[in-house]
Amino acid sequence: MTLLALLVAIDALLHFLFVSRFGVRDRANAPFLVFAFVYLALAIALVLAWPYALWATLVLAAIGLAGLTATFNRSQREKGLDRVIWALDAAIILLAAWLLFLA
């Protein structure tokens, strides 16, 4: 669970980095700011071992991954950070699912 909390905290940091790099102009990047705070709260919940924190992490990371996938080609900017966030979200989903169903 500590590894998952670390991955979620890194994901929150990458979201904050994305917002600081590209800003929140025209509300196109506002979801990144929202998910930065969501992932920060999830990392804290995982560290404190709150009930249903794993389920919340799995569901919210899946929503974030789906949203990022759906809007990937809409903006005209460099997408390297988007790809890293996408891969990290996929790893978070896999680890959370493993912890919930197989561990």
N, C-alpha and C positions, 0 to 999 in steps of 0.2 A: 504494500500500500504506500510505502514511502517513495518508491520509484514512481508510482503513478502521480503522487502529489508533486514530486519534482518535475515530471513532464508537464503537468498542468500549469505549474508556476512558470516554467520556461515558455509555455504557450502564451500565457498572460503577458509575459515580458515581450515576446515577439509581437503580440497585438499592440501593446503600447508603443513599441518601436515603429511599427507600421504607421500608427496614427501620428507619431511625432515626425516621421519622415514625409508623409504625404498629406497630413492635415485632415480636417473633416469638412472639406469644402463641398458644397452642393449636396450634402447629406449622403454622398456615395460611399464614404468611408465610415459613416456613423456606426454601422454594425460592428466594425472592428473595435471601436471604442466600447461599445456595449459588451461585446464578448471578452474584452480585456478585463473588465470589472467582474464579469460572470466567472471567468476562469480563475481570477484571483480569489474570489469567494469560494469556489470549489476547491482550490488548493488548500485554503485554510480549513474547510470542512473535512477534507481528507486527512489532514494532519491531526485534527482533533477527533477523528474517527466518529463523526456524526452518523447516526442511522440514515440509511438511504443515500449517503454521499456517493457511493459507487454507482447506484442507479442514476442519480442526477448527472454524474459525470458522463456516463454512457449515453444518456439521452441528449444532453446538451452538446456534447462533442459530435454526435451524429447529426444534429441540427446544424451545427456550425460547418461541418464538412459538406453537407448537402447544399447549404447556402453558398459556400465558397465555390463549390463545383458549378452551381447554376449560374453564378455571376462572373465566372473566371474570365471570359473573353469580352466582357462589356466595356471595361475601361482601357484606355490607351496609355499605359505606363509600364514600367519594368515590373515583371511578375516573379522575380526570384524569391522574394520574401513570401509571396503568396504560396509558392510551391513548397517552401520549407514549412509554413504553417499547415498546409494541406497534409503533408507527410506526417507531421507531428500529431495532428488530429487523428489521422488513421492509426498511428501507433497507440494513442490514448484509447481509442475505441477497442482495439485488439487487446490491450492490457486490461482494461476495465472488464471486458467480456470474459477474459480468461479468469480474472479474479472472482467474478460473480458465478460463473458456471463450471469451471474446471478445478479451481483451487479448493 
